[in-house]
Amino acid sequence: MATSSSQDFPAVIEFQVRNFWRLAKNQNDVESPQIGHCRGFHYRLLIHPRGTAGTDSECSHLSVFLEAVRQDWYPDDWVFPNVRFELTVVNFKDPKQSVTSWAHWSFSNDATSRGWQKMVSHSRLTRQAGFLDEDGTVLIKGKAEPPYQTLWSRLPRYRPRAFFETIPPLPLTTTAAAQAAKHE
């Protein structure tokens, strides 16, 4: 009987960005101190309080990304294909007004982060709108869940067999076998 570990379920990272507007004046690349993991995939949150530099989100939006954290045991050409990830900027006044986006992405050694450059407009990041608490904190949550239990690599020796290859072919029924023999 197979058992599942707590690592089989995505860990939700909660990143409290205290004094958000003060931080936004001085820093634009902020990593969450907490690292989540699920099925060998390790990740953290990466935010750009002033938006992503060099894009139309710069100085107008909070940008939020999920970033893969490479582990020493990952092969050089590692891939976690089709990871479902979700990012949320919490609304303290009305949780139903929280902004949540999700997607699937193949995280790899050459594509380590994915997210949204225009997650929340700066005009909405206020206490009145509910995205800042009384202390000026923004709360961002993130989680990720790879569909496979195994780390992949683009190198053939690390690539697991696709699940559909392990299903044995169905035997022909006697009627189907007789009909096939007629047509030969």
GROMACS elastic network, one bead per residue, 0.5 to 0.9 nm:
[ bonds ]
;  ai    aj funct       b0    kb
    4     7     6  0.79054   500
    4     8     6  0.62609   500
    4     9     6  0.87410   500
    5     8     6  0.55424   500
    5     9     6  0.78165   500
    6     9     6  0.57611   500
    6    10     6  0.82778   500
    6    11     6  0.85473   500
    6    38     6  0.81673   500
    7    10     6  0.70025   500
    7    11     6  0.77633   500
    7    37     6  0.66318   500
    7    39     6  0.56656   500
    7    40     6  0.76868   500
    8    37     6  0.87438   500
    8    38     6  0.54862   500
    8    39     6  0.52936   500
    8    40     6  0.87467   500
    8   145     6  0.83354   500
    8   149     6  0.80191   500
    9    37     6  0.84888   500
    9    38     6  0.58666   500
    9    39     6  0.77000   500
    9   144     6  0.89604   500
    9   145     6  0.71968   500
   10    36     6  0.75514   500
   10    37     6  0.64969   500
   10    39     6  0.82115   500
   10   143     6  0.58943   500
   10   144     6  0.56932   500
   10   145     6  0.54277   500
   10   146     6  0.86676   500
   11    35     6  0.87365   500
   11    36     6  0.52517   500
   11    37     6  0.59316   500
   11    38     6  0.66104   500
   11   142     6  0.83625   500
   11   143     6  0.59756   500
   11   144     6  0.74739   500
   11   145     6  0.86635   500
   12    36     6  0.67112   500
   12    37     6  0.88017   500
   12   141     6  0.65761   500
   12   142     6  0.55875   500
   12   144     6  0.79523   500
   13    32     6  0.82917   500
   13    34     6  0.65297   500
   13    35     6  0.70578   500
   13    36     6  0.60789   500
   13    44     6  0.74198   500
   13    45     6  0.77081   500
   13   140     6  0.80512   500
   13   141     6  0.54286   500
   13   142     6  0.51992   500
   13   143     6  0.63097   500
   14    32     6  0.84121   500
   14    34     6  0.78313   500
   14    45     6  0.89438   500
   14   139     6  0.68670   500
   14   140     6  0.58829   500
   14   142     6  0.68107   500
   15    31     6  0.89980   500
   15    32     6  0.59044   500
   15    33     6  0.77976   500
   15    34     6  0.75371   500
   15    45     6  0.76024   500
   15   138     6  0.82014   500
   15   139     6  0.57679   500
   15   140     6  0.51323   500
   15   141     6  0.61658   500
   15   142     6  0.83436   500
   16    32     6  0.85086   500
   16   137     6  0.63561   500
   16   138     6  0.58800   500
   16   140     6  0.64679   500
   16   141     6  0.86969   500
   17    20     6  0.57214   500
   17    23     6  0.82630   500
   17    32     6  0.87593   500
   17   136     6  0.84746   500
   17   137     6  0.53890   500
   17   138     6  0.51396   500
   17   139     6  0.62344   500
   17   140     6  0.77748   500
   18    21     6  0.86794   500
   18    22     6  0.86790   500
   18    23     6  0.78719   500
   18   135     6  0.73808   500
   18   136     6  0.62747   500
   18   138     6  0.65957   500
   18   139     6  0.85372   500
   19    22     6  0.54401   500
   19    23     6  0.61768   500
   19    24     6  0.86346   500
   19   135     6  0.68416   500
   19   137     6  0.54706   500
   19   138     6  0.80308   500
   20    23     6  0.51524   500
   20    24     6  0.60837   500
   20    25     6  0.88601   500
   20    49     6  0.76224   500
   20   132     6  0.81718   500
   20   136     6  0.59647   500
   20   137     6  0.57315   500
   20   138     6  0.63357   500
   21    25     6  0.64771   500
   21    49     6  0.80870   500
   21   136     6  0.74702   500
   21   137     6  0.88194   500
   22    25     6  0.54161   500
   22    26     6  0.69485   500
   22    27     6  0.88215   500
   23    26     6  0.54044   500
   23    27     6  0.57419   500
   23    28     6  0.79635   500
   23    49     6  0.77034   500
   24    27     6  0.54986   500
   24    28     6  0.62092   500
   24    48     6  0.80900   500
   24    49     6  0.51396   500
   24    50     6  0.59137   500
   25    28     6  0.79711   500
   25    49     6  0.86003   500
   25    50     6  0.80100   500
   27    30     6  0.71207   500
   27    48     6  0.81078   500
   27    49     6  0.76631   500
   27    50     6  0.83817   500
   28    47     6  0.74795   500
   28    49     6  0.55917   500
   28    50     6  0.60217   500
   28    51     6  0.76233   500
   28    52     6  0.82406   500
   28    53     6  0.85604   500
   29    46     6  0.70333   500
   29    47     6  0.60442   500
   29    48     6  0.51379   500
   29    49     6  0.75796   500
   29    52     6  0.89954   500
   30    45     6  0.83030   500
   30    46     6  0.57454   500
   30    47     6  0.52959   500
   30    48     6  0.64463   500
   30    49     6  0.79952   500
   31    34     6  0.86318   500
   31    44     6  0.69759   500
   31    45     6  0.57752   500
   31    47     6  0.64791   500
   31    67     6  0.89176   500
   32    35     6  0.72984   500
   32    44     6  0.58698   500
   32    45     6  0.51566   500
   32    46     6  0.63636   500
   32    47     6  0.81831   500
   33    44     6  0.76696   500
   33    45     6  0.84796   500
   34    43     6  0.87572   500
   34    44     6  0.65003   500
   34    45     6  0.82140   500
   35    42     6  0.66489   500
   35    43     6  0.55363   500
   35    45     6  0.80165   500
   35    69     6  0.80581   500
   36    41     6  0.82273   500
   36    42     6  0.57006   500
   36    43     6  0.52936   500
   36    44     6  0.61880   500
   36   142     6  0.87217   500
   36   143     6  0.73633   500
   36   144     6  0.81770   500
   37    40     6  0.63877   500
   37    41     6  0.53254   500
   37    43     6  0.61391   500
   37    44     6  0.87472   500
   37   143     6  0.85015   500
   37   144     6  0.77136   500
   37   145     6  0.84273   500
   38    41     6  0.52962   500
   38    42     6  0.67526   500
   38    43     6  0.87799   500
   38   143     6  0.89100   500
   38   144     6  0.70919   500
   38   145     6  0.60435   500
   38   146     6  0.71378   500
   38   149     6  0.89466   500
   39    42     6  0.84389   500
   39   145     6  0.75992   500
   39   146     6  0.67976   500
   39   147     6  0.85880   500
   39   148     6  0.74313   500
   39   149     6  0.54388   500
   39   150     6  0.72855   500
   39   151     6  0.83006   500
   40   146     6  0.86946   500
   40   149     6  0.75935   500
   40   150     6  0.75366   500
   40   151     6  0.69631   500
   41    68     6  0.72833   500
   41    69     6  0.78778   500
   41    70     6  0.85037   500
   41    71     6  0.88259   500
   41    80     6  0.72350   500
   41   144     6  0.81664   500
   41   145     6  0.79523   500
   41   146     6  0.71437   500
   41   151     6  0.78858   500
   42    67     6  0.85744   500
   42    68     6  0.58841   500
   42    69     6  0.52613   500
   42    70     6  0.71133   500
   42    71     6  0.76232   500
   42   144     6  0.88114   500
   43    66     6  0.66949   500
   43    67     6  0.54450   500
   43    69     6  0.50241   500
   43    70     6  0.83538   500
   43   143     6  0.83328   500
   43   144     6  0.77313   500
   44    65     6  0.85762   500
   44    66     6  0.59304   500
   44    67     6  0.54099   500
   44    68     6  0.66403   500
   44    69     6  0.68918   500
   44   142     6  0.80187   500
   44   143     6  0.87137   500
   45    64     6  0.72477   500
   45    65     6  0.58527   500
   45    67     6  0.59642   500
   45    68     6  0.88451   500
   45    87     6  0.87151   500
   45   140     6  0.83880   500
   45   141     6  0.82063   500
   45   142     6  0.68480   500
   46    63     6  0.84194   500
   46    64     6  0.60207   500
   46    65     6  0.50537   500
   46    66     6  0.60235   500
   46    67     6  0.63827   500
   46   113     6  0.83883   500
   46   115     6  0.89532   500
   47    50     6  0.89237   500
   47    51     6  0.82385   500
   47    52     6  0.87952   500
   47    62     6  0.73068   500
   47    63     6  0.56371   500
   47    65     6  0.61259   500
   47    66     6  0.86415   500
   48    51     6  0.50658   500
   48    52     6  0.59862   500
   48    53     6  0.84117   500
   48    58     6  0.89359   500
   48    61     6  0.85963   500
   48    62     6  0.60493   500
   48    63     6  0.50017   500
   48    64     6  0.65148   500
   48    65     6  0.85592   500
   48   117     6  0.83722   500
   49    52     6  0.83413   500
   49    59     6  0.84228   500
   49    61     6  0.72990   500
   49    63     6  0.63945   500
   49    64     6  0.83545   500
   49   122     6  0.88746   500
   50    53     6  0.80540   500
   50    57     6  0.80035   500
   50    58     6  0.58612   500
   50    60     6  0.66690   500
   50    61     6  0.61982   500
   50    62     6  0.58796   500
   50    63     6  0.74543   500
   50   122     6  0.82941   500
   51    54     6  0.89588   500
   51    55     6  0.79008   500
   51    56     6  0.83550   500
   51    57     6  0.50805   500
   51    59     6  0.56559   500
   51    60     6  0.64264   500
   51    62     6  0.50469   500
   51    64     6  0.85574   500
   51   117     6  0.63381   500
   51   118     6  0.72571   500
   52    55     6  0.58943   500
   52    56     6  0.80044   500
   52    57     6  0.59577   500
   52    58     6  0.52124   500
   52    59     6  0.82617   500
   52    61     6  0.82660   500
   52    62     6  0.81385   500
   52    63     6  0.61700   500
   52   117     6  0.59474   500
   52   118     6  0.85204   500
   53    56     6  0.83779   500
   53    57     6  0.77384   500
   53    58     6  0.54087   500
   53    59     6  0.84412   500
   54    57     6  0.81940   500
   54    58     6  0.66105   500
   55    58     6  0.56215   500
   55   117     6  0.81670   500
   56    59     6  0.82670   500
   56    60     6  0.79110   500
   56    61     6  0.89763   500
   56   117     6  0.86578   500
   56   118     6  0.87862   500
   57    60     6  0.54089   500
   57    61     6  0.53471   500
   57    62     6  0.78640   500
   57    63     6  0.76598   500
   57   117     6  0.60187   500
   57   118     6  0.57954   500
   57   121     6  0.86205   500
   58    61     6  0.65977   500
   58    62     6  0.85596   500
   58    63     6  0.87631   500
   58   117     6  0.84756   500
   58   118     6  0.89792   500
   59    62     6  0.84201   500
   59   122     6  0.80212   500
   60   118     6  0.81766   500
   60   120     6  0.87807   500
   60   121     6  0.60051   500
   60   122     6  0.54731   500
   60   123     6  0.78893   500
   61   117     6  0.72390   500
   61   118     6  0.52999   500
   61   119     6  0.67143   500
   61   120     6  0.55412   500
   61   123     6  0.82352   500
   62   116     6  0.87267   500
   62   117     6  0.70435   500
   62   118     6  0.61978   500
   62   119     6  0.57583   500
   62   120     6  0.53284   500
   62   121     6  0.63130   500
   62   122     6  0.65407   500
   62   125     6  0.85478   500
   63   115     6  0.76859   500
   63   116     6  0.57308   500
   63   118     6  0.55034   500
   63   119     6  0.54202   500
   63   120     6  0.73321   500
   64    87     6  0.74647   500
   64    88     6  0.88119   500
   64    89     6  0.87708   500
   64   114     6  0.85272   500
   64   115     6  0.57278   500
   64   116     6  0.55649   500
   64   117     6  0.65215   500
   64   118     6  0.79916   500
   64   119     6  0.62875   500
   64   120     6  0.88692   500
   64   140     6  0.84253   500
   65    87     6  0.76292   500
   65   113     6  0.62990   500
   65   114     6  0.52911   500
   65   116     6  0.62393   500
   65   117     6  0.80485   500
   65   142     6  0.88339   500
   66    85     6  0.76905   500
   66    86     6  0.83461   500
   66    87     6  0.76222   500
   66   112     6  0.83885   500
   66   113     6  0.55312   500
   66   114     6  0.55899   500
   66   115     6  0.60286   500
   66   142     6  0.72188   500
   66   143     6  0.81700   500
   66   144     6  0.82309   500
   67   107     6  0.84173   500
   67   112     6  0.56010   500
   67   114     6  0.66465   500
   67   115     6  0.86061   500
   68   107     6  0.67767   500
   68   108     6  0.79135   500
   68   109     6  0.87532   500
   68   111     6  0.86488   500
   68   112     6  0.51293   500
   68   113     6  0.61504   500
   68   114     6  0.89697   500
   69   112     6  0.77535   500
   70    73     6  0.84347   500
   70    74     6  0.67747   500
   70    78     6  0.88877   500
   70   109     6  0.78377   500
   70   112     6  0.85742   500
   71    74     6  0.55320   500
   72    75     6  0.81539   500
   74    77     6  0.80334   500
   74    78     6  0.60637   500
   74    79     6  0.89557   500
   74   151     6  0.78040   500
   74   153     6  0.87298   500
   75    78     6  0.53057   500
   75    79     6  0.89322   500
   75   151     6  0.89238   500
   75   152     6  0.86174   500
   75   153     6  0.68555   500
   75   155     6  0.89256   500
   75   158     6  0.83031   500
   76   109     6  0.72489   500
   76   153     6  0.79885   500
   77   108     6  0.73469   500
   77   109     6  0.59884   500
   77   110     6  0.83776   500
   77   152     6  0.85036   500
   77   153     6  0.53427   500
   77   154     6  0.58494   500
   77   155     6  0.68476   500
   78   107     6  0.84719   500
   78   108     6  0.55322   500
   78   109     6  0.57239   500
   78   110     6  0.89053   500
   78   151     6  0.71372   500
   78   152     6  0.58503   500
   78   154     6  0.67403   500
   78   155     6  0.84828   500
   78   158     6  0.88001   500
   79   106     6  0.67346   500
   79   107     6  0.58384   500
   79   109     6  0.68125   500
   79   151     6  0.66326   500
   79   153     6  0.51962   500
   79   154     6  0.70261   500
   80    83     6  0.65500   500
   80   105     6  0.84912   500
   80   106     6  0.55742   500
   80   107     6  0.52557   500
   80   108     6  0.61829   500
   80   146     6  0.66698   500
   80   147     6  0.86920   500
   80   148     6  0.81155   500
   80   150     6  0.83574   500
   80   151     6  0.60170   500
   80   152     6  0.60016   500
   80   153     6  0.81095   500
   81   104     6  0.86396   500
   81   105     6  0.67900   500
   81   107     6  0.63817   500
   81   108     6  0.79611   500
   81   146     6  0.70999   500
   81   147     6  0.78059   500
   81   148     6  0.81088   500
   81   151     6  0.86726   500
   81   152     6  0.75498   500
   82   104     6  0.53034   500
   82   107     6  0.78095   500
   82   145     6  0.89465   500
   82   146     6  0.65595   500
   82   147     6  0.68538   500
   82   148     6  0.88625   500
   83   103     6  0.81343   500
   83   104     6  0.52145   500
   83   105     6  0.52762   500
   83   106     6  0.59108   500
   83   107     6  0.72338   500
   83   144     6  0.65634   500
   83   145     6  0.55675   500
   83   147     6  0.63292   500
   83   148     6  0.87355   500
   84   102     6  0.71820   500
   84   103     6  0.57771   500
   84   105     6  0.66992   500
   84   106     6  0.89368   500
   84   143     6  0.84409   500
   84   144     6  0.56601   500
   84   145     6  0.52524   500
   84   146     6  0.62036   500
   84   147     6  0.76933   500
   85   101     6  0.85497   500
   85   102     6  0.55671   500
   85   103     6  0.57543   500
   85   104     6  0.62775   500
   85   105     6  0.77853   500
   85   115     6  0.89838   500
   85   142     6  0.73679   500
   85   143     6  0.56385   500
   85   145     6  0.62678   500
   85   146     6  0.84063   500
   86   100     6  0.70065   500
   86   101     6  0.57845   500
   86   103     6  0.67201   500
   86   104     6  0.89212   500
   86   115     6  0.88123   500
   86   141     6  0.81321   500
   86   142     6  0.55723   500
   86   143     6  0.54904   500
   86   144     6  0.64513   500
   87    99     6  0.82271   500
   87   100     6  0.56555   500
   87   101     6  0.55467   500
   87   102     6  0.63235   500
   87   115     6  0.78253   500
   87   116     6  0.88903   500
   87   140     6  0.72085   500
   87   141     6  0.57386   500
   87   143     6  0.68265   500
   87   144     6  0.89613   500
   88    98     6  0.67485   500
   88    99     6  0.54837   500
   88   101     6  0.65668   500
   88   102     6  0.87298   500
   88   119     6  0.87401   500
   88   139     6  0.83000   500
   88   140     6  0.55694   500
   88   141     6  0.50398   500
   88   142     6  0.63216   500
   89    98     6  0.57901   500
   89    99     6  0.52352   500
   89   100     6  0.65618   500
   89   119     6  0.79611   500
   89   120     6  0.77504   500
   89   131     6  0.74375   500
   89   138     6  0.74212   500
   89   139     6  0.60044   500
   89   141     6  0.65382   500
   90    94     6  0.86381   500
   90    95     6  0.64655   500
   90    96     6  0.89006   500
   90    97     6  0.78529   500
   90    99     6  0.66220   500
   90   100     6  0.83094   500
   90   130     6  0.83112   500
   90   131     6  0.63321   500
   90   132     6  0.87870   500
   90   138     6  0.73952   500
   90   139     6  0.55281   500
   90   140     6  0.61254   500
   90   141     6  0.74934   500
   91    94     6  0.55843   500
   91    95     6  0.51060   500
   91    96     6  0.75556   500
   91    97     6  0.58652   500
   91    99     6  0.76192   500
   91   129     6  0.78010   500
   91   132     6  0.75733   500
   91   133     6  0.86739   500
   91   138     6  0.86049   500
   91   139     6  0.81056   500
   92    95     6  0.61211   500
   92    97     6  0.88122   500
   92    98     6  0.80879   500
   92   127     6  0.86880   500
   92   129     6  0.88798   500
   92   130     6  0.51325   500
   92   131     6  0.60241   500
   92   132     6  0.70930   500
   92   133     6  0.63968   500
   92   138     6  0.89286   500
   92   139     6  0.85092   500
   93    96     6  0.89887   500
   93    97     6  0.82911   500
   93   127     6  0.86374   500
   93   128     6  0.85922   500
   93   129     6  0.77290   500
   93   131     6  0.77216   500
   93   133     6  0.84269   500
   94    97     6  0.55119   500
   94    98     6  0.72510   500
   94   130     6  0.70295   500
   95    98     6  0.52498   500
   95    99     6  0.89770   500
   95   130     6  0.89354   500
   96    99     6  0.84715   500
   97   130     6  0.85231   500
   98   130     6  0.88375   500
   98   131     6  0.79644   500
   99   119     6  0.75475   500
   99   120     6  0.74287   500
  100   119     6  0.84751   500
  101   115     6  0.84679   500
  101   116     6  0.81146   500
  101   119     6  0.80864   500
  102   115     6  0.84675   500
  103   115     6  0.84488   500
  105   114     6  0.73377   500
  106   111     6  0.76820   500
  106   112     6  0.87651   500
  106   146     6  0.89918   500
  107   110     6  0.79422   500
  107   111     6  0.54793   500
  107   112     6  0.53628   500
  107   113     6  0.69144   500
  107   114     6  0.80795   500
  108   112     6  0.56045   500
  108   113     6  0.87248   500
  108   153     6  0.85692   500
  109   112     6  0.60898   500
  111   114     6  0.78898   500
  115   119     6  0.83506   500
  116   119     6  0.53183   500
  117   120     6  0.86706   500
  118   121     6  0.66769   500
  120   123     6  0.83488   500
  120   124     6  0.68209   500
  120   125     6  0.73110   500
  121   124     6  0.55152   500
  121   125     6  0.68616   500
  122   125     6  0.51372   500
  122   126     6  0.80717   500
  123   126     6  0.71719   500
  123   129     6  0.89347   500
  124   127     6  0.87475   500
  124   128     6  0.84887   500
  124   129     6  0.58782   500
  124   130     6  0.82087   500
  124   131     6  0.70455   500
  125   128     6  0.85588   500
  125   129     6  0.68030   500
  125   130     6  0.75645   500
  125   131     6  0.51956   500
  125   132     6  0.62049   500
  125   138     6  0.80964   500
  126   129     6  0.52769   500
  126   130     6  0.62590   500
  126   131     6  0.56919   500
  126   132     6  0.53153   500
  126   133     6  0.83630   500
  126   136     6  0.82611   500
  127   131     6  0.60614   500
  127   133     6  0.59554   500
  127   134     6  0.68321   500
  127   136     6  0.75173   500
  128   131     6  0.79169   500
  128   132     6  0.80353   500
  129   132     6  0.77407   500
  130   133     6  0.68455   500
  131   136     6  0.88514   500
  131   137     6  0.81406   500
  131   138     6  0.61703   500
  131   139     6  0.78365   500
  132   135     6  0.75189   500
  132   136     6  0.51228   500
  132   137     6  0.52476   500
  132   138     6  0.51775   500
  132   139     6  0.79657   500
  133   136     6  0.52982   500
  133   137     6  0.53762   500
  133   138     6  0.69376   500
  133   139     6  0.87245   500
  134   137     6  0.74261   500
  145   148     6  0.87734   500
  146   149     6  0.75557   500
  147   150     6  0.89776   500
  148   151     6  0.75594   500
  148   152     6  0.89529   500
  150   159     6  0.89665   500
  150   160     6  0.74556   500
  151   158     6  0.80269   500
  151   159     6  0.81973   500
  151   160     6  0.84062   500
  152   155     6  0.84379   500
  152   158     6  0.59730   500
  152   159     6  0.52807   500
  152   160     6  0.68065   500
  153   156     6  0.73170   500
  153   157     6  0.80696   500
  153   158     6  0.52762   500
  153   159     6  0.56118   500
  153   160     6  0.87451   500
  154   157     6  0.86118   500
  154   158     6  0.73065   500
  154   159     6  0.67348   500
  155   158     6  0.57729   500
  155   159     6  0.66382   500
  156   159     6  0.52793   500
  156   160     6  0.85168   500
  157   160     6  0.81753   500
  159   162     6  0.86870   500
  160   163     6  0.86337   500
  161   164     6  0.82910   500
  161   165     6  0.66698   500
  161   166     6  0.76251   500
  162   165     6  0.55462   500
  162   166     6  0.73511   500
  163   166     6  0.56102   500
  163   167     6  0.73047   500
  164   167     6  0.55651   500
  164   168     6  0.88119   500
  165   168     6  0.76563   500
  167   170     6  0.86721   500
  168   171     6  0.88790   500
  170   173     6  0.89813   500
  172   175     6  0.79755   500
  172   176     6  0.58307   500
  172   177     6  0.56936   500
  173   176     6  0.51196   500
  173   177     6  0.59460   500
  173   178     6  0.84711   500
  174   178     6  0.60209   500
  174   179     6  0.85588   500
  175   178     6  0.51158   500
  175   179     6  0.62143   500
  175   180     6  0.85906   500
  176   179     6  0.51113   500
  176   180     6  0.61079   500
  176   181     6  0.85890   500
  177   180     6  0.50688   500
  177   181     6  0.61646   500
  177   182     6  0.87362   500
  178   181     6  0.50588   500
  178   182     6  0.63277   500
  178   183     6  0.89707   500
  179   182     6  0.51247   500
  179   183     6  0.66593   500
  180   183     6  0.54036   500
  180   184     6  0.67064   500
  181   184     6  0.53426   500
